[in-house]
Amino acid sequence: MNYLFLVLKGVAMGAANVIPGVSGGTMALITGIFERLINAIKSFNVKAVKLLFSFQFKAFAGHIDLYFLMAVFGGIFIAIVSLAKLFDYLFTNYPVYIWSYFFGLVLASVYFVGKTVTKWTPVVIITFIIGAGAAIVISVLNPAKENSGYLYLLLCGVVAICSMILPGLSGSFVLILMGNYQLVMIDAVNTWNFEILVPVGIGAIAGLLAFSHLLSWVFSRYRDQTISLLTGFILGSVSILWPWQEMIYLKNESGEMILKNGEPIVMQYQRYLPDSLSTEVIFAILIAAAGVVSIWIIEKVAAEKTES
C-alpha cells in the first residue's frame, strides 16, 4: 500500500511536469517526498557503483532507496506517457478550467509549504522575497525559437529536469522559454521520437544527478532558508497559472503565423481579467476551489500518516 501511494505521488509529479507552469517539485514537496527523493537520487555515487559491480544487489538497492525511486519514477513515467495526449486535448478545449484547477492547487501549496518553516527570521523572509522575485522575472521572459540541435536538446534536458524537481519552477515552462516545449513534451512524447527523446533524456539524467547533490547539501544545512526560497518560487509562479489568458502565437518577420504540422506555435500567454461573472467564470472559480481542497486533503492524509 505504501508503494501504491508512492506511485500515485509520482503520477502527481508527472502530471504536474506536463503542465506548463506547474512544478513536479511542488508536488513532491507538498506530498512529503521531496527530501527523500533528493537524497535517494544523490545516492548514485561511487559507493553505489562499487556495490553494483560487486553484485551486492541488496546493499545497492538499500543504498540508493531503489524501490522508492522505482515507485516514484514509475508513476512519473505513467503520467507523462498517458496524460500527454489528454492534456493536449484539455488545453485545446477547456483551457480555462485546467488553468483554474492548477491555479488553486499551487496557490494553496504556498501556505502548506510555507508553514513547514520552523522560524521566520529576517534572513528567511529575504530568501522568500528573492524566490518570489526570481519566479516573477522568469515568468515574463520571452521564449526562444525551437531548436532540434543535439547539444541544445542535451541542455534542454539538463535545465528542464533541474527545474522539474525544484518546487515552484516548472520544467515544462522552462522548455517553453527555451522554445522546445511543443517539440519535446507534445510531438516527441506522442510519436516516440527517440532522436529527440534520447539526447533530452541523457541531459536530464546528468543534470538530475549533479543538481540533487547540490540541493541536498543546501537543504541539509539551510533548511528554513531553502524552504522559504522554494515557497517564494511557488508564489511567484502562480501568475503563470492565471486561468484567463490568451495565446500569443509565434510569427515570422512579415507578421504571419509560423505553423508546425499545420498548427500555430504558442509563443507566450497574455493574461486578462474576465469582463463579467459568466457561467464559465463561476465554474472556473469552483474548479480553483477544488484545487485548494485537493491540497488540503493531501496535507491531511500526510499528517494522519505521520501521526500513525
Secondary structure, 3 states (H helix, E strand, C coil): CHHHHHHHHHHHHHHHHHCCCCCHHHHHHHCCCHHHHHHHHHCCCHHHHHHHHCCCHHHHHHHHCHHHHHHHHHHHHHHHHHHHHHHHHHHHHCHHHHHHHHHHHHHHHHHHHHCCCCCCCHHHHHHHHHHHHHHHHHHCCCCCCCCCCHHHHHHHHHHHHHHHHCCCCCHHHHHHHCCCHHHHHHHHHHHCCHHHHHHHHHHHHHHHHHHHHHHHHHHHHCHHHHHHHHHHHHHHHHHHHCCCEEEEECECCCCCECEECCEECEEEEEECCCCCCCHHHHHHHHHHHHHHHHHHHHHHHHHHHHHC
